[in-house]
Amino acid sequence: MALFFEAAWFDERLTAFGLSRAIVAAALGLSDDELAEIWKDQRELRARDVAILAALLGAEPQEVATRAGVSTPVPRTAPSSNDVENRLARIEERLAVLERLIARNEKD
């Protein structure tokens, strides 16, 4: 059982699913700095965070909780894949808008 946040495992899973930490931060409703605190084992995940990470990373909530640290709660129910897909779709839409704004500003 892990005694600390296993950043390497999480990074490997992100890579396997073609995800970035920025996507994870957005899915969890955290800033990049807040997510960095989790990766440095300076901030604990909530049960909701464990459920979202499990769905994103294709892992069981128990494994995510274990690899995040022993005191992390395990959610009773994971969000449905439809909930995660909808949330990711909204994130991708927001990202596309931001990319268009950046491209416009670079032209100016």
N, C-alpha and C positions, 0 to 999 in steps of 0.2 A: 504494500500500500504506500502511495506517495506521501511524503511529508511536506512537500512543497510543490509549487506550480511547475509542471514539466513543459517548459516553453518549447523545447525541441520537438516533443511529440505533437503539440498543437500546431507548430509551424509546418511539420511534415504533413499533417492532415490538411491544412490549408492549401498547401502546394498540390496535394493529390486531388483536391476538388477545384483547383484553379481559383481559389479565393485569396483575398488579401486581408491584412489586419484592418485596413480601412473599412472594408465591407463588414467585418465582424463588429467593429466599433459601431457602425451605423445600425446593424441588426440589433445590437444590444442597447442602442440609444445612448452611447457613451462617446465622449470626445476621444481623439487619438491618444491624448495624454492620460486619460482615465484608463483606456485599454492597456497602455504601456505599464501602468501601475499593476494591473492584473498579471501581465507577462513577467514583471519583476517580483512578483509575489508580495506586493505591497498593498493589495486590495483583494478582498475575497469576492468570489462570485455569489450571486443570489440564486435561489432555486430556479427562478425564471431564466436567468443567464445560462445556467447549466442545461436547461431544456432547449433553449435556442441553439446553443453550441452543439448539443447532441444532434439536433436536426440538421444543422449546417454541415457537420463533420461526419455524418453517417455513423455515429457511434451511440452506444447505449448511455443514457444519463449517468448510470453508476460509474462507467468507465471515465466519463468526462469529470465527474465529481472526484473520483479517486486521483486522477492525474492533475487536478487543480488543487488538491490538498485535502487532508482528512476532515477538516471542519466544514467543508463546503456541503450545503444541503443538497439532497437529491430530490428533484421534483416528483410529485406523485404521478402526474401525467405529463407527457411531452406534448408540445403543440403539434397539430396535424401538419402534414407536409404541405397541405393547401395553405395554411396560415403562414408558413415559412416562405412558400413560393410567392404569395401575395406581398409579403413584407419585402422580399428581395426585388420584386417587380417595382414596387414604389421606390426603393432605393436606387434601382437602375434608372428610373425615370428622372429622379432628382439629380443623379449624376450626369445624365445626358443634358439636362438644362444647364447645369454648372459648366460643363464642357463647352456648350454653345456660347455661354456668357464669356468664358475665358477666351475662346477663339475670337469673339467680337472685340474684346478689349485689346487683344494682341494686334489686331488690324488697325486699331485707332492710334 
